[in-house]
Amino acid sequence: MSLSINWQQQQCFKSDDFACSLLRDLYQTTNEGQSKNILRFTSLCDSFWDLRNGSDEIDCSEWICESGWIKQQSNLSQWSGNCINPEWKCNKIWDYTDGSDEYDCNRTKSYPIPDCLLLDSNKIIPLNATNTMAGNGIVECSGGIDERVTFPCNDGFPLNERFLCNDQITCLKPMDLCNHNIDCPTGEDESEFWCGPRPSFNTSVCKAKEFNCLEQNDTGPCIPDEDRCNDERKSCLIFHRDKHMCIHRRKYNHIVLPPLSQQEMQDMQPNVISPWYCDRGLVIYRYDTLVYLCPPSYFGHRCEKHSHRLTVIFTLNIRIVNADLIRIIVLLIHSNITIDHVLITQEPSYTGKHRLYLNYPRSLYSNLRQISSNYIVQIRVYTVGHNLVKLFFISQYPVKYPFLPAFRIAVVVRDEDNLLQHNELDNHAHQNSSICRCAPNSTCLLLGNQRATCICASQQYGPSRHLIAIPCQTNYCENQGTCISYMNEFHVNEFRCSCSKDHFGQRCEYKKAVLSLDWHNETSTPSTIRIVQLINYDMMKMHFRIERQHLFLKESDHIFYDDLQLPPIALLKVYDSIHSNIYLLYFHENYSVIHLTEQNQTKCQHAKEFDLIRMNYSHQALLFVMKRYHRPCQQLKQKSTVCFYDPQTYFCFCNTTTHRSLCFFYNFKYERCNECLNGGSCYTGEQKLNKKDFICRCAPCVYGALCEFRMDHFKYTFESFLILDLSSTDNALNQTNHPNLKYTIWIYMAITGTMVTIGFLSNIITYRILARQRNIQSIIPRYIQLTAIINQLTLICLFLQIISIILNQSFLKLFFCKTSSYLLNFFAYTSKWYTAFLSISRSRVTNQINLTRIYLRKQFIWPLVITLFIFILNGTEIIFHRLINDPRKPNHLVCTIEFPESSWHTLETIFRFITHLIPFLLNMYAVMTIIRIVARSKANINKTNFLSEVWKQIKQYYEQLACPILMIMCSTPELLMALIIKCHQWDNGYRRSLMIAMHLLSFVPQMLTYNLFIQPSEAYKNTLVHNTRTGQILSSIIRTS
């Protein structure tokens, strides 16, 4: 069961029919994909089946009919309560379920419905007010004529004028009755009761879709099927068999449009040359000679030949640009050569459709069927000013079937289709080139084959755009409007006025209607979002049409509306962190200025407050609940204005006179958008005119202008803290700006620069010292060398990451978004593991394991495996990091990470813990193993206490303990802060700065390689002093000082 409109019941005959308006709006859907074609509230309980099995017409006992209509009482309780128009009485159509509206009618003719042939006894009884079998829900008469309003056929709609076979399954059309062809399984559709006595029928007399009146034995006359049951035509003149079993079909409002009279038909014919004389062209006189103007799709002397053409229909759905005009050029391109093009000029605020034709030249007809024929349609949008032409937008679409004689491309050109960054599409030429003779301030577009066209500024026109349009007259635009003079594509001089924000009109002659809002005394939280909607209504479709939407984030504001009067309805939607409410600001017409305060708002109640619906409900449940939507208006008779809603479909008002509801279809998600990430709620203002007018309200523990940064459960990244701390944003709901932004940037750059410099000196000295000891057959120096290289690469990646975030340059972002964080973590984790392998190697040497050359080679296997392990599992940094652009800040790119499923984040969290915890444990285990082995050996030799020897060894091998202890000491503060501080507390700028400092502290071991591995060893220090040039210089400086 669905609330959608039943298209089988809709008929479109003229433009203002309800069905025609639905067809025009069929393509339109809301930003959430919610269809506007929902069953009208006024279609409930109106005695017409709009939904299958009449579900919209049953259980209407609480329904209140509109003024002047009658509430019927049926033999069946489920059919009681339908509303009937009293004008439908005695119109030869059953509107009541028992047909009582057709009883006791003064007619000149008898009612053309036969009596009832009872199915159980074959008795014939009349259908009138004396019996109660009609409309009781049980088929008792042959043909089902007693339940024609209540019995559903297989298609789910009532029997009405159709014939029901005795099997109560097959429903026949009236034309199939008495057509000398048995259609019912038991043949009752051709029985004597329905068709009367008939001679043998000669099937060769009448053709298909004809009816034999059988008035001349079996020879006819034959009449068309459409003449049957037609009261205006008398075809079977003797026995009137064409009027047998004629039940009129129910139609909406029972309105039948009369056909045009013969005189009206003649009046419509123009007294000119026959219009088909030149096919679809136009015949005109030119110098007393007939000439023919052909449309783009035809050519020839009398437009008798079809052009091989392409129809392009498009509309622009791109953000508003600050320009006087917009020029659009549509090109048909084949092999980088433009074969046809059309230039269009429009105003920036225009949102309608453009329809144009592009013709294939007849010289190319021969190769249109070739597979290699690649044709594309390219749309270029230029913003035009007084002395400026700028390429703003490029999109292109392939022509998939160029061999078709007529092909159509219909597109909506959107922001995301822009191909402007592709340099290969930039085919503009300089003004002084050999084929470009465009005027200054215009743009030359190359078309190929030594051809070009000029895109000119607003006042220029002509083939080369050297001509100047007629300037505006003095004071052409009123009320301080700015006049723009330009020549359109038809070489007609036009004037356009750019009006101030409070005026409109062709010459800015009208003052806009204005709604003033003053909410100074309202207490609200900073996260409260208020949205004002100005609404008109369509009584035919029972739809709300939102004319204007405004984000109301200030204490007071003014909303200007481009008309003399404000729309009749204004709603205020308030969203806070927990609840959402809808308030009615006003409901009246013909006002041009309205001033409102918070005292003027009337809260509209949720339908669940009247116990009409549950918190979670479906459309199926809503269908039956809607028939009780008059109940709130009955309960609240004392209030002057009442509104309520169910947040899926309808918004309702109460009529203060009849106390019945009037409900309109309302798009409750019209203000929602899809710009926010990580489950953030996006709210938009005037989305039709300004794509930048939106705001994000983030979920707890999510921050950023687009909710791009998550801080819950270790989902934060260093970039998120740094960007939140450095970048300013328009989204005041989710973050606060750093108090001293400029100084903070220099501090971060100075700290990281110092770390890189110190680390470079430490790591290069360490590498040079160990490079001098090539004759030592040990793996330990090689591990220290690798660790020094990796530590320096880590610090370099840290510095580059901070620089790319601070500078926010596109060419840096494209590369560093996916690589900087990946490389930084890869080198940092690898450094910790190599330090652990270094400690294990030392423990093996202490344990006097024979380290042969082959064994030394094998010891490199595990580091290689771990390196590959880190390289692969750290790949989530590349996969899920992506670059986003805030539409409100052009060229401001932000790198964020977004996991599609929680399992990926769980894997990434486990990987983090493994890379932090296991290297530390291996370090501690290796060092404690060395201490335990040496202490036990010396305790056995010296016969001393084991614990005292352990303490001595700790003092002796303290340098080996320093590395793991320093690593854990530098990493622990960041880990503790992440555990102690709750994720929703990161909106404090000082906490974020402290977290950044703790993160930088975790990289201290990478810049102290010399202090951790070289300085504690006397052998390494001697090598530095005696065998390296750097050490000799340093020692001389120390001796001199």
N, C-alpha and C positions, 0 to 999 in steps of 0.2 A: 504494500500500500504506500502511495507516495502523495505528497502535497503538490506535486508538479501539475501543470496544466495538462488536460487531456486534449492532445492535438487532433484526435479523431472527431471531436465535437466542434472544432473551430472552422469557420468558413470566412474567407476574405473576399468580399465582393467590391467594396469601395474603400478609399484610402482612410476614412475615419472609422472603419470598423475596428472593433476590439482585436480581432484576429490579425488584421493588417498591422496594427501597432505592435503586436507581439512579434510578428515576423521581422519588422524593422529593428526591433531590439534584441533579436535572437542571438546575434553575435556578441552582444555586450555581456560581460561577466564582471564581477567585482574583483578586487585585488586578491581575494582569498578563493576565487573560483566559484563563488556562490551565485547560482543562477537567479536572475530576476523574475523568471517565469514561474511564479508560485501562485497557487489557487487564491483568487480574490476572497477576502473575508465576506463580502456581500454575496458570494456565490454559495455560501453555506445555507442550508435549510430553505432554499428558494424553490423547492420541488423539482429542480432539474438535476439530473445525475451528471456531475462533473468528474467524479472518480468512479472507478470500477465497483460494481455491486452496490452502488448507491451509498457508499460509506459516508459521503458528505451530507446525506439527507436523512439519516436515521438518528434516533436518540436526540431529537430536537425539542424535548419538552420544556427546557429552560430558555429556549431561544425567544427573543422578543422581535416581533415583526416591525418593519418600518411603518411609518404613519400611512394609514389608508389601506394596508394589506390585511388579509384575513388569515388567522391561524387555524388550520384545518384539524379536525379530530378524526382519526382513522380507526378502523376496526382492529388494526394491529398497533400495539403501543409503540413499537419501534418506529413506525411511520407517522406518529402523531407529532404535531408541532410545526410542520412545513408551512411556509407562508405562500399565499396565493393572492394574485392580483384580482380584485373583483371584476375588472374589465374582461377577464378571461372567461367569465361565465357565459354559457350558451354559445361558444365559438366552434362547436363541433369537435372539440379536442378534450380528451380526458386530462384534467389537471389534478383533480382529487384522486386519491388512490382507488376509490370506489366509483368514480365517475359521477358522483352526485351533483357536480357543477353543471352537468348537461341534462339533468332531470327538470321537468316542469318548465320547459322552454317553449315559448310561442313561436313556432316556425311555420312557414308556408309549406314546407315539405317535411315528410317524416324523417326521423333521424336515421342516417344511412348506415346503421350498424345492425347486423342480424341478431336474432335472438340467440340464446345460449342452448347449445346441444350438449346435455350433460354426458360426461364421459362414462359414468358408471351405469346409467340406465337408458341412454339414448333418448331421453325425454327432452322436449323443447320447452323452455320457459323464457319469459322476457327478462331482460336486465333493466330493472327500475328500482325505485326507492322501496318497494315492498319486500325485496329480498336482501339478504346481507352477505351473500357469497362473494360479491365483487370486492376486491381489495383486502381479502382476509389472508393472503399469503399462500393459499392452496389453489392450484389450477384445477378447476372443476368443469370448465367449458371447453369444447373443441376449439382449437386455434388459440387457446389461452387468452380469449378476449376479456375474460373477467379479471385477469392479473396483468394487463398490458403495462401498467405503471410500476408494478412491484416485482415482476419476474425478470431475473437477469438471464440473458442469453450467454452463449459461450464467450462472446467478446466482452462480457462484464457489464453491458449496458442494457437498459430495459427493452422489453419486447416492443412496446409502442405500436407502430403500424405493421409490424411483421407478423407472420403466421407461425404459430408454434405447433409442430407435429406432435402426435400422441406419445412419442417416445420422450417428450419434454427435454429433448436435447437439440434437435434441429430447428433452427429459426430460418424461415424463408422470407425473401423479399416479396412485397405485394405483387410484383410483376411475375413471380413464379407460381402464383395461385391461378388455377384454372387455365393453364397454358398448354393443356393436353400433353403434358410431360410430367410423369410421376416423380416428385422430388422427395416426398416423405417415405419412410420405410414401409408404411402400411397404406399408402396411397390416399389418405384422407384429403390431400390438397386438390384432388380431382373428383371428389365425391359429389353426389347429386345435391346434398344439402348446401354445399357452397357454390356449386356451379350450375345447378338446375338441370332439368332434363335436356340432353343434347343428342343429336344424331351422330352417326359415325363420322369421325373427323378425318378429312383428307389432308395429310401433312404437306401435300404439294401445293396447296392453295396459297398459304401465307408464307412469307419469307421470315428469316430470323429477325427477332426483336419486333415482331408484329403480332397483333391479337385479332382473332377471328370472332366477330360478333355472332356468327351462327344464325343469321336472320334470313339467309337464303339457302336453306338446308345446310349443306356443309361447304358452301362456296364463298362465304364471306358475309358482309364486306370485311376486309382486313384494315386495321387501324394501327398506327404506331403505338408502341408500348407507353410512350410518354403522354399519350392522350387518355390513358386509363386514369380513372379517379381524378379527372380534371373537371371541376365544376363549371368552368367557363367554356368547355367544349362538349358538344353533344354529338357523339360519334355513333354509338349503337342506338338508333332512333326508336326501335320497336320494343325490344326486351330490356334495354339498358344494362346489358351484361357488363359493360365497361365500368359500371358503378357498383358492382358487387364487391363486398368485403373491402370497402374503401375507408380506411382509418387514417385520419390526418396525422401527419408527423408533427411532433412537438418541436418548435424552434424557439430560440431565444427571443423573448419579447413578442413572439408571433408577428413579426413585422415582415412583410413581403414588399419589396420595391417594385412598383409598377413599371412595365417596360415603356420605353420612349414611344411616343406616338409617331405616326408617319410624317406629320407636319414638322415635329421636332427633328426628326431625322433629316428632313429636307433642309431645314434651317441651318443645320450644322455643315452642310456641304458648301464649300466655297465656290463662288461663281468665277473660276479661273480655269486655266488649262489643267487637264487631268494630272493629278499629283504623281501618277505612275509613269508619266511621259519620260522622265529621266531617272527612273528607278527611285532611289532615295535622295536624290539631289534636289536642288532648288532651282526653279525656272524663273529667270528675271529678264527684264528688257534692258538692253544697253545699246544706246544709239539706235533705237527702233529695231533692234535685232535680238532674237531670243538667244540667251546664253545659259549655261547650266553650271551651277556651283555644286561640285561633288563633295561629299563628306570624305574624311581621311581614309575610310575603308573602301572607297570606290574610285574608279578613274575611267576615262574614255569620253567620247563625244557626248554620250547621253548617260554617263555614269553606269555603263552596262558591265564593267569589268571589276572584279574584286581585287583589291590590293592585298598583297601579302603583308600583314600588319601585326603589330604587337601592342596590346592595350596595357597600360601601366596605371594602376590605381594605388595611391599611397597617401598617408597622412603622417605628419611629423609629430612624434611624441618625445621631444628632447627638451632639455632644461631651457629656461628662459635666457635669452641673451640680451645684452645691452647694446642695441643697434637700432638705427632708424628703420631699416628694411631688411628683409631676407630675400636673397635671390637664389633660386634653385635651378640647376641645370641637370636635366636627365638625358643621358647618353646611351645609345645603342652601339656597342663596341664589338668588333670582330677582328681578331688578330692584331690587337692594339691600335686599330684604326676605327675612328668614330664614323659610322655610316648614317646616323641620323641623331638629332638632338633637339630638345625643346627647352626654352628658358621661361621660368615662372618667377614672378615677383609677388611677395605677400608681406603682410604685416607680422611682426614678431609674435603677436598674441593670437594669431589665427590658428585654429586647431581642426579645421575641416578637412575634407578630402580633396585631392587633386586627381583628375582623370585626364589622360592624354594618350595620344597614339604615336607610335614610332613605326615607320615604314621601312621594310627591306627594299633596297633598290632592285629594280628588275634585272640588273646585270648579275646579281648574286642568286637568282632563283635556282640556277642549275646546280649549285653546290649546297643547297640547304639540307638535302637529304643525306649528305655525307656524314659519317660518324665523327670525323675530325672537325666538323663545323662547331666551333665554340663561340657562342654569342653570350654576352653579358650585358646587363642593364646596370649602369652606374649612376648613383644619385649624389650630387655634390651640393652642399649648402654653404653659401657665403653670407657673412654678416656685412652689411653695407652701411656706411656713414656718409657724411657730407664729402669728405676727402679720403675715404678709407674703404678698402675692400679686403676682407680677410677670409681665407678658407677656414671654415668652422667644422665641417662634417663631411665624411665620405662613407658611403656604403654601396655595395654592389651585390647583384643577385644573378645567378646563371639562368640562361634561357634553356630549359631542358629539352623542349621539343620545337626547335625552330622550323621544322618542316611542316608544322600545322599551318593552315592558311590564316587562322586567327588564334592567337594565344594570349592569355591574360596573366599578368603578375599583379597580385594585390598584397601589399605589405604595410606594416606599421613600422616606421623608421624610428628606432629607439637608440638611447645613449650607448648601450652596450654593443651596438652594431658599428660603432665608429672605427674606421680603418685609417684614420688620419696619420697615425704614427708610422705607417708603411711608406718608406721613402720611394718605393717603386711606383707608387700611385701619384707622385708629385710630378706632373708633366706640364708645369707652367714654364713659360719662356720670358726672357727679358724683353722690355719694350723696344729696345733698339735692334732686335733680331730681324733677319731678312723677311720673315713671314708675319711678324707682329707689327701692326701699325696702330696699336691702341693708344688712346689718349693718356696723359699722366693721371695718376691716382686710380687707374684701372688695372685689371689683371688679365693677362693673355693666357688662354688655355689652348694647348696644342691638340688638334683633332687627328693628325696624321695626314699623310699624302700632301705635305706642304700647305695644310689648312689650319686655321686657328679661329677662335672666337674671343670676344672681349667681354669680361665681366666688369661692369662699370660701377662707379659710385652713384649715389642716389640721384643727383641732378644731371648725370650724363646719359646720352642716348645716341643712337645712330650706329652704322656698321662698325666704325672704329671708335665710337663713343666720344667724338670731339664736339658734338652738339650739346648745348646746355638747355635744360628744360626751362620753361617760363617760371620765373621766381614767384614766390608767394606775394600776394597783395599785403599791404600794410594792415595790421590788425585782423588778418584773416582768421586766426585762432583767438578765441575769446578767453578771458580769465587766465591770462598769462600762459597760455598754451604755446608750444613751439611748432611752427609750421615746417613741413618737409615737402618739397616739391620734387616730383620724379616722373619719369616716363615709363609706363608699363610695357608689357611685351607686345601690346597691340598699338604701340606708339601713340597712346593717348596720355596727355598731360594730366596728372592727378595731384591732388593736394591731400596730405595727411597731417592731422594734428596730434602731437604728443602732449597729452593733458597732464595737469598736476594730479596728485593723488585724490583730490576731493572733487574733481570734475570729470565729465565724460561727454560723449557726443561727437558727431562728425567734426564740429568746430569748437568742442569743449564748452558748449553753450549750456549744458545742464549740470546741476549740482548733484553729486552722488548722495544717495541715502546713507545715513550713518547710524551705527549702533554704538553707543558709548557705554563702557563697562567700568564700574568703580567698585573694587573689592578690597578697600583699605581696611575694613574692620573685620574681615574674615580671618580666623585663625586656621592656618594650614601648615603642614610640614614642608620643608624645602623640596622633598621628592614628589609633591603633589603636581599632577599634570591636569590642566583644564583645557578643554577643547570646545569651542563654540561652533555650532552648525546652524546655518540659515537654510531653511527648508521650504520648498514648495510641494504641493501635492497634486496628484493626478487622480481625479475622481473616477475616470473610466477604468484605469488599470489598478486603482487603489494602491498606488505606489508613492512613497516619499521620494522626492528628487532633491538631493542636496545641492544647493546652488553655490554655497560658499562655506568654507571650513577654515577655522583660524585657531592657531595655538595660542592660548591665553595664559602666558607665563608670568605676566607682570601683575601688579596690584590694580592698575588701570590701563585701559587700552581703547582704541577706536577702530571699528571695522567699517570700511567703506564698501558700499555695494554699487555696482555699475548699473543703476536704474534709479528712477525717480522715487520708487517706493521699496521698502524692505520686503523680503519674503514674509508670508503670513505666520511662519513658525520659527522659533529659535530655541534650540536645545543646548544645554551645557552638560558636558560629560566630564566627570571628575574621577581621576584615577589616583589612588594613593597606594602605599606599599601593600595594603591588605584588601581594601574594598574598592568597588567602582559603583558610581551612582549616576543617574541621569536626572537632570532638572529641566523643567519647562520654564523658559525665560518669559516668553509671551506667546499668545495665540490670537492675533487679530490682524486685519488687513488695512491697507491704505494709510500706512504711516511712513514718513520719510525720515524722521529723526526720533530716536528712542534713547532715553538715558535710563540705565538700570544699575541697581546696587545689589548686594547680596541678599537684601530683604525681598527683592522681587522674584527670587527663584522659588519654584514650587517643585518639591521632590516627587518624581514619578516612581510609583511602587512596582516592585517585582511581582510577577504573577504568583510566585510561591507564597507571598505574604497573604494572599487570599485563599491559600490551600487549594489552588487550582492545579499546580504542577509540582512535581518533586524537584529536588536539586539537579538530578541527572535524569533526563527524559529523552525520548526519541521522537521523531516526526510522527510515528504511528500513534503514540500516546497523545501527542499534541493535537491531532485531528479531532479526537473526541473531547478533549479539554476545551478546545476553542469554542465549542457550542455552548459553553457555560461562561463565556467571556462577558456576558451582560450582567453577571452576578456582582462584580465590583461596583458597577454603576448603580445597582439597586441598594447596595450596602452603604454607599457614600452619597446619599441624596442631599445631605445637608451642605455639602461643599459645592462651591461655585464652579470650580474647574478640577477635573481629576484626569490623570493620565497613568497608565500602567503599561507593562511590556513583558513579553517573554523574550529572553535574549537570543533567540534563534531566528524568528520570522517577523512577528507583528509588534507594532507600536500602536496603542489604542488610546482614544479619547472618549469621554463620556458626554453624551448629549444631556444638557441640563433640563431639557423639556421632557423628552421621552425616557430619559435615564437608561438608554441603550448604548452599547459600545459601537464605536466606529473605528475600525482597525485598518491600518495601512501596512503594506509590506515595507520593511525598513532594513537596510543593510547595516547591521550592528558593527560590522568590521570595516566600515568605510574608512575610518581614521587609522587603521592598522597598516603597517608597511613591513618590508622584509630586509631592511638595511642592517639590522642589529645581529650580532653573533652570540653564540653560547647561550641561547635561550632568552636573550634580552627582548623586552617588549618595545616595539617601534611604534611611535605615534607621529602622524604627519599632519601638517597644516593644509595649505592649499596645494595639494599634490598635482592638480591638473596644470598649474601655472609655474610652480617652482619645485623642482625635485630636491632642492637643498633644504626645504622647510620641513624638517623632521627632528625628532629627539628620541633618544634611547633611554629607557629605564631598565637598568641592569638588575639581574637577580643578585641575591646576597653573595658576597665573595667574588663578584665579577666587576671589573672596572674598565674604564676607557670610554672614549667618545662613542665607539661602536660596540661596546661590551666585548672587546677583543681580548682582554686579559683575564685569566682565571687564576685565583689565588687559593682555592680550596684543595686540600689533600695533596700538597706538594706539586700542584699544577702550575705554580708560578715559574717564571724564567727571569734571568737577569735582565733581559731586554724589557720585560714588562715593568719592573721597578724603575729602570732607568728612563724609559719613555714616559711613564706616568710622572716621574719626578721632574723631567725636563720640558715636556711639551705642555703647552697651554691648550685648552679646549673650550668649546662652546657648551659642552654638556656639564652644567654645574650640578647635575643631580648625582653624579657618580664619582667625582674627584675634586680636589681642591688644588689650586695652583701653588707651586713652591714660592715661598716669600721672597727669596733672592735668587731668581732664576739665572741671571747673568753671571753672578759670582759662583754659583754652583757648577755651571758648565766649566769654568776655568779651573775650579778645584779638582773636578773629576779628571780633566785632561792632564793637569799637573801631576796628580797622584799616579795615574797609569803611565805617564811618560817617565816619571822617576823610577817606577818599578821596572820598566823595560830597560832603562839605562843601567841600573844596578844589576839587574839580572844578566844583561849582556856582558858586563865586566866579569861577573862571577862565573858565568858559564864558559866564556872564552878562555879564561885563565885555567879553569878545570880541564877543559879539553886539551889545551896546549901542554899542560903538565903530563897528562896521561899519554899524550902522543909521543913523548920522549922515552917512554918505557915500553918500547916495542919488543924487547928481548924477554920480557916477563911472560912466562907461560901460565897465565891465570886469566880466568874469565871476568874477574872482578873489575879490573880497569876498563874493560870493554863495556860492561854494564854502566859504569859511572859516565863514560863518554856518551853513550846513547842517552842516558838520563839528562845530561847537560844539554844535548841538542834538543831533546823533546821539551825540556823546561823552557828553553829560549823560544821555541816555536809557540808554546802555550802563551807566553807573555806577549808575543807579537800579535797573536790572534785576539787576545783580550784588548789590546790597544786599538787594533783595527775595528773591532766590533763597536767600541765606544765611539770612535771617530765616525763610523758610518751612521750610528744612531743620532749623534749630535748634528752632523751636517745634513742628513736626510736628503741625499742626492739620489736621483733616480738611477743613474748609471752605477752607483755603489749599491743601492738597495737590491737591484735585480740580481747581483752576484752574491752579496753578503747575506741576504735573507735566509737562504738555505744552507750556505756554506760556513758562515762565521761561527754560528753556534755549534754546528756539527764539528768543525775542526777544533774549536776551543775545548769542547768536552772530550773529543777523541784524544788530543794530546795530554789533557789533564789526567784522564783516567789511565792512559798508557804510562804516564810518569809514575803514578802510584804503584802500578803493577810492576814496573821495572825496578822500583825501589824495593819492593817485596822480594823479587828474584835476586837482587843484590844481597839482601840479608840472608836468604836461603843459601846462596853460594858461599858466603862467609861461614855459615854454620857447618857446611860440608867440609870446608878447609880445616876448620877447627876440629872436626871429628876425624881428621886425617884420612879422608877418603881419597883413593888414588885417582887423580884427575888426569887421565891420559888425553891425548889429542883427540881421539875418537869420542871420548866421553864429553870433552869440552864442546865438540860439535853438536852432540845430542842435547846438551843443555840449552842450546838455542831453539830447540823445537818447541818447548812450552811457551817461551815468550812470543814466538811467531804465532802459535795457536791462539794465545790470549789476545794478541794484536788483531788477528783476524776476527775473533769473537767480538771485540769492542767495535771494530770497523763495521760489522754487519748489524749488531743490535743497536748501535747508536744511529742507525739509518733512519729511525723515526724522526730525527731532527730534520732530515731532508724531505721525507715523505709528507709530513704533516705541517711543516712550516709553509706559510703562504703569504704573499704580499697583498695587502688590501689598501684601498684608497678611499678616504672619507670624501663623499661627494661635496661636502660643504667646504673642503679645503683642497682646491686644485693643486696637483703635484705634491701633495703631502702623503707619502707612502708609509705604511706601518707594517712591520713584520710580526706576525702572530702565529701561534701554534693552535691547531684545533684537531682534536682526536675525534674520529667519527663514532667510535664505540668506546665504552668504558674499559673493555678488555685490553685495548691498545694502551690506554693510560696505565692500567695495572701492570702490564708488562714493562713499561718504561719506568715506573716507580720501583719495581723489583730490581731492574737493571741498575738503577741509581744506588740502591742500598748495597748491592753486590760489589760495585766498583768502589764504594767508600769503605765498607766494613771489612771485606775479605783481605785486601792488601794490608790494612792495619793489623789484622789478626795474624797474618803470615809474618809481618815484620816482628811483632811481639813474640811469636812462637820461635822464630829463628834466633832472635837475640837471647831469649831465655834459654834456649837450647845450648848456645855457646857458653853462657854463664854457668848453667848446670853441669856441663861436661868438664869445663876447666876447674870449677870449684870442687867437684867430686874427685878429680884426679889429684889436686893439690891437698885435699883433706886426707886422702889415702897415703900420699907420700909423707906429709908433715905430721900426720896423726893429730890433726886439729879438728875443731868443730866445723861441721859442714855449713851451717848457717853463717858463721863468721867468715868462711871462705867465700860464700855467695856474696856477702856485702862487699868484700874486697874486690871481687870480680866486677860487681856493678860499678864501683868507683873506677876500675881500670878500663872497662868497656863502655863508659858513659857515652862516648861519641857515637857508638852504634845505637844506643837507645835514644839519642837526641832526635834522629830523623823521624821515626814513627811517632814519638811523643809530640814533636813539633807539628807533624801533619794532623794529628788528632786534635791538638790544641787550636789550630787555625780553622779546622772544619767544624768543631763543636759549637762555637757561638752562632753560626748561621743556622745550624740544625736546631739548636735550642730556641732561637727566635721563631723559626717556622713552627715549632711545636707549641710554644707558649702563647704567642700572639695569635688571636683568632683572626680568621681570614677577613671578616668584615671590618677589622680595625685598620686595614692598610690604607684607608682614605686619609690617614694622618700623614702629612708630608715628612715630618721628622722621623717617624717610624720607618718610612721607606728609605730615607737617607741613611739611617742607622743600618738597615738591612743591606744596602749597597756597600757600606763600609765593611760589614762582616763578610760579604761575598768577596770583596777585594782582599781581605785578610786571608782568605783560604788559598790565595795564590802566593803567599809569602814563601813557602818552601821552594817554589820554582825559581825564586831569585836569590836563594841562599845556598846554591849548590856547593860553592867553594867552602862555606862555613860548615856544612854538614859532612862533606866527604874528604876534603883536602886538609883543612886546618887541623883536625884531630890527629893526623898521621905525620910523624916526624920524617918519614921517608919521602912522602909527597912534598912536604915543605922544603926539604933539602933539594929536591929536584927543581922546585920552583926557584930557589935562590941561586943555585949553581948552574942549572942547565937551560934556563930560559932567559931571554933578554928582558922580558917584563919583570921577572923576579929580581934581576940584578938592578934594574932602575928603581924598583920599589925599596929594596934593601938599602941602596945608596941614599935615597931620600930620607929613610928612617934614621940612618946613622948621622946624616947631616943635621936633622932636626934634634 
